[in-house]
């Protein structure tokens, strides 16, 4: 009984620490936003705060989509210590599977909401099966091999999945029709918000406590973390690395599918969406490769900074000279990633590995 109370006490302290770090990150983001916005405020003080709030809120909403995609990267690394470079293709495949199931349901005259709910459920089931199949066929033989070798296997998987997607769905952009989320924005005062971004933010906030609780309070989650930290030690304690990797890849396929569903409803689906998923990498690096709260906060932070960079830095002019030639919105997340790697290579919430010789 006493041990159980201590366990819950420690878990409560961990959750409180996570909440405080999230609040600190939000404050840091807001301060950074003001710094980016200052040059524009001198030029147009009348509408400065309205535009600033619009960029800020829209960035949070867009960042929530990045956060959902970042969960897949983090889950694989947290469970196996491997950086999965096939996540972009997994995200795209999840979107296409959901789109196909949704179209079939609509053609059977199923209403939009039940059709979409059925498609999402089917996507999660198919993603779980594909994750287990991929782990069993490709990745299980790599248990005990160097991490770099496993990473190169994921590179091969990315090309394989990209080829499969091209054969099955082609390269033409496909969209969800009829629309699942209303195209007309919701107005929060003077600020328009697209409904899909609001739902993606809600999904990210729901998944955050679920995965944190899974890794902190369940035997499976603790086994996954132990395996990622030291595979040989985990095996000596009776933890099945095969089972851990199978569950990890199944969960990663599921979370990638969720991210793909929201991306598909936002911009449509084509082969280039897999490349756009690389924007998630700065979010993962910022939050910490093995931190689930870091993935959520990192995704939202990158979304905000990217939106503010596009709104202010792309239009920044001094003495009639345009400072940036354009495209800074796409470049800015990677600038942030480089700065983070220089000063805090393990991210804001990543584990600091200390090796004693």
Residue pairs with C-beta under 8 A, 6 or more apart in sequence:
11 216
11 217
14 216
15 212
15 216
18 212
18 293
21 293
21 297
21 348
21 349
22 293
22 296
22 297
25 297
25 301
25 348
26 297
29 300
29 301
29 304
29 305
30 56
32 305
33 52
33 55
33 56
33 304
33 305
33 308
34 52
36 305
36 308
36 309
36 312
36 313
37 48
37 52
37 55
37 308
37 312
39 312
39 316
39 318
40 48
40 51
40 311
40 312
40 315
40 316
41 48
41 52
44 51
50 190
50 191
51 311
53 191
54 190
54 191
54 192
55 304
55 307
55 308
55 311
55 312
56 304
56 307
56 308
57 188
57 191
57 193
58 191
58 193
58 197
58 307
59 300
59 303
59 304
59 305
59 306
59 307
59 308
60 201
60 300
60 303
60 304
61 193
61 194
61 197
61 198
61 200
61 201
61 303
62 197
62 303
62 306
62 307
63 283
63 299
63 300
63 301
63 302
63 303
63 304
63 306
64 197
64 200
64 201
64 203
64 204
64 299
64 300
64 303
65 197
65 200
65 259
65 262
65 263
65 266
65 299
65 303
66 279
66 280
66 283
66 299
66 300
66 302
66 303
67 204
67 283
67 295
67 296
67 297
67 298
67 299
67 300
67 303
68 200
68 203
68 204
68 207
68 255
68 258
68 259
68 262
68 299
69 87
69 91
69 255
69 256
69 259
69 260
69 263
69 277
69 280
69 299
70 280
70 283
70 284
70 287
70 295
70 296
70 298
70 299
71 207
71 211
71 255
71 259
71 292
71 295
71 296
72 84
72 87
72 90
72 91
72 252
72 253
72 255
72 256
72 259
73 83
73 84
73 87
73 280
73 281
73 284
73 289
73 295
74 284
74 287
74 288
74 289
74 290
74 291
74 292
74 294
74 295
75 211
75 248
75 251
75 252
75 255
75 292
76 82
76 83
76 84
76 87
76 248
76 249
76 252
77 83
77 84
77 228
77 284
77 289
77 290
78 215
78 224
78 225
78 228
78 289
78 290
78 291
78 292
79 224
79 225
79 227
79 228
79 244
79 245
79 247
79 248
80 150
80 227
80 228
80 244
80 245
80 248
81 147
81 228
81 229
81 231
82 147
82 150
82 151
82 154
83 151
83 154
83 289
84 90
84 154
84 252
85 151
85 154
85 155
85 158
86 154
86 155
86 157
86 158
86 161
87 252
87 256
87 277
87 280
88 158
88 273
88 274
88 275
88 276
88 277
88 278
89 157
89 158
89 161
89 162
89 165
89 274
90 161
90 252
90 253
90 256
90 257
90 260
91 256
91 257
91 259
91 260
91 263
91 273
91 274
91 277
92 161
92 165
92 260
92 263
92 269
92 271
92 273
92 274
92 277
93 130
93 161
93 164
93 165
93 256
93 257
93 260
94 123
94 127
94 253
94 256
94 257
94 258
94 259
94 260
94 261
95 257
95 260
95 261
95 263
95 264
95 269
95 273
96 165
96 168
96 169
96 174
96 260
96 264
96 269
97 122
97 123
97 126
97 127
97 257
98 119
98 120
98 122
98 123
98 257
98 260
98 261
98 264
99 119
99 174
99 176
99 264
99 269
100 169
101 118
101 119
101 122
101 123
102 115
102 116
102 119
102 176
102 180
103 177
105 114
105 115
105 116
105 118
105 119
106 112
106 115
106 178
110 118
112 178
112 180
116 180
120 258
120 261
123 257
123 261
124 254
124 257
124 258
126 257
127 250
127 253
127 254
127 256
127 257
128 250
128 253
128 254
130 253
131 246
131 249
131 250
131 251
131 252
131 253
131 254
132 246
132 249
132 250
134 157
134 249
134 253
135 245
135 246
135 248
135 249
135 250
136 246
138 153
138 157
139 150
139 153
139 245
139 249
140 242
140 245
140 246
142 149
142 150
142 153
143 231
143 241
143 242
143 245
144 231
158 274
162 271
162 274
165 271
165 274
166 271
169 269
171 270
171 271
172 270
173 268
173 269
173 270
174 264
174 268
174 269
174 270
175 264
175 268
175 269
176 264
176 265
179 265
180 265
181 194
181 195
181 196
181 199
181 265
182 195
183 194
185 192
185 193
185 194
185 195
186 192
186 193
186 194
186 195
186 198
187 193
194 266
196 262
196 265
196 266
197 266
199 262
200 262
203 258
203 262
204 296
204 299
204 300
205 296
207 255
207 258
207 296
208 292
208 293
208 296
211 292
212 292
212 293
214 220
214 221
215 221
215 222
215 224
215 225
215 292
216 222
220 244
220 247
223 234
223 239
223 243
223 244
224 244
224 247
224 248
226 233
226 234
226 237
226 239
227 234
227 239
227 241
227 244
227 245
228 290
231 241
234 241
234 244
235 241
259 277
259 280
260 269
260 273
263 269
263 273
263 276
263 277
264 273
267 273
267 276
279 302
279 306
279 330
279 333
280 299
281 337
282 298
282 302
282 333
282 334
282 336
282 337
282 340
283 295
283 298
283 299
283 301
283 302
283 303
283 333
284 294
284 295
284 298
284 347
285 298
285 337
285 340
285 341
285 347
286 294
286 298
286 301
286 302
286 336
286 337
286 340
286 347
286 348
287 293
287 294
287 295
287 296
287 297
287 298
287 299
287 301
287 347
287 348
287 349
287 350
288 294
288 295
288 298
288 346
288 347
288 348
288 349
288 350
288 351
289 346
289 347
289 350
290 350
290 351
291 347
291 348
291 349
291 350
291 351
293 349
294 347
294 348
294 349
294 350
297 348
297 349
298 347
298 348
302 333
302 336
305 332
305 333
305 336
306 329
306 330
306 332
306 333
307 329
309 328
309 329
309 332
310 328
310 329
310 332
313 323
313 324
313 328
313 329
313 332
314 324
314 326
314 327
314 328
314 329
316 322
316 323
316 324
317 323
340 347
340 348
346 352
346 353
